[in-house]
Amino acid sequence: MDLNDIKLIPLRCPECGEAIDSKEEDRIHFCSVCGSGFQVVGDKFKKVDVLYAKPQITLENKIFYYLPMWEILTTVSLKMKYSVNLEDLPEEIIRNRKFSELLTSLFNEKEAKKKMIFFVPAFGVTNRYHLMDQPGFQFTVNPPKLEKDSPKNMVGAEYSIEDAEEIAKVMFLSIRAHTRADILDANIDFDFHRYRIVGIPFFEEKGMLVDGIKGYRIFKDALRDWDRLKKHVL
Amino acid sequence: MLLVSGSTRERRKVPDQTVIAFLCPNCGAEVDVLEGYTNIRCEFCSSRLLITQRIGIPRVFARPKLKSPKKFLKNRIGKDTKIVDLDLLFIPLIKVNAEIIGWIKGHKKGKLKRDHTQEVYSRTQPVESIPRIEGEKLVKKRIRRIQELKIDPSEFYRFGIERVKIKGKKFEAYNDNLLHQFGNVFDLSLSIDEYIKKTSEILINNITREYKKWDEFKHYLRVIKKSAIIYYNPIYFARVQIEGTPYTYSFDAVNGNILLREEVIRKEGKKTIELNLLYSLIGCSGILISLVSSFIGKMPAFLTSLFILFFLWWSQYGSK
């Protein structure tokens, strides 16, 4: 057989050997027993740090579904100076004083460098995702304090870390799009330091999915194939 | 990345999807994988299976199914056809799926419109045509699209690969030895990375060209979630003669679809020069004989010269 040949191997956790369930399009796989996660590169397993976040909203008789999100610690640097004042910022950003100060100092200082934590959905989303609260965007603006929970069933990580980096850059442009018309022009450098997958608990409510950390909402059809994903998670 | 469905029921639902057949390493049952998946559950032993490849991108091939290609071709194009030669070639086709995300910005041009009526005191009255520009604005727009693209690495050769249908066919993991037992394999002229890069450029261009009429158009578009597969399709390539005229034919070795039919146009470069020289000599001798015959007045020589001139005309135009 040729070096390039593809083959099937049993999907088992490289850490504990337990069988793993995954959705057919997933690129990151999670072990529900030991909680470890890994990305498959060629025929090698590359370990990914995973944290299962404890719900901070207490609800009785609610089932929590864990959806994966990339958490990326990044240094953002701008070479040029752009004058952005607090009053230029939209309400949803200005509500968070710390983040709005970070943004204004990033744009107003010459050769500014600031640390940010991007939260990028690793699950597949549709264009409907942008119509509601966008938990990834909200967590980036206001990073939540996450508490560790025991390993859970988690599937649906369709985006690799390389994809997540590109999504993070586009997310930053989205933040800029709120503040300035001249998006796409700035020379921005992104230095991505640390990555991990965070399992965010969601519950169903009135036809929507609500996150169990801060209560941000998304439409069910903002997720690619929620019904199939739900079957795997249950 | 490839993927699988595994379930017969699912396969019936989506009969036109490309299927890649594997054997389950657990129970040995045949597992059918659908394009785009990275893992699959074996419907017989219920184990979840991961699709891996050591390097590069997955390569798959389809087995030729036509048992008697010569007979098949004669039945299709005529029993009197003379098949000069017939070769089986595996031609690669790269299929890429990707998501394009990012932002575009530009000044959308307005459309010139004319009002022919006007509201006056709640009544519509005809007025003289008034031109106005409608819809002109500065636009910032988020882009998120999933696209599929096929790349033909043999684009400079005429095999008719663009007419090959890969949906609905069953493919297997690439096996170099097996492919060479069947026939020849067309090599990729670029590296896979170069093809992927080329594909990303095409995918971005597909979006930006929609906005080519916008002023000051700028974009920040990135291609993510790229997955690619190389499909090696078996194609018969034949040189035939139909009533003395040479043709080339290519047809799908799986389902027999005719992909290409072309008349071979002979390249007559050198030969033409030689023939022109010959015709010139004959022409000159004809003129010379006519002059001599008119001078001497002998009828046979005159007739000979007429015959030579007729031959000259016929060889240039009569045969066409």
Interface residues (C-beta under 8 A of the other chain):
Chain A: M1 D2 L3 N4 D5 I6 K7 L8 I9 P10 L11 A19 I20 D21 S22 E24 E25 D26 R27 H29 V40 G42 D43 N127 H130 E158 Y159 S160 E162 D163 E166 I167 K169 V170 L173 S174 A177 A181 I183 L184 D185
Chain B: M1 L2 L3 V4 S5 F22 L23 C24 P25 N26 V31 L34 G36 Y37 T38 N39 I40 S47 R48 L49 L50 I51 T52 Q53 R54 I55 G56 I57 P58 R59 V60 I101 G102 W103 K105 L138 K140 R142 R144 A173 Y174 N175 D176 K218 H219 Y220 R222 I224 K225
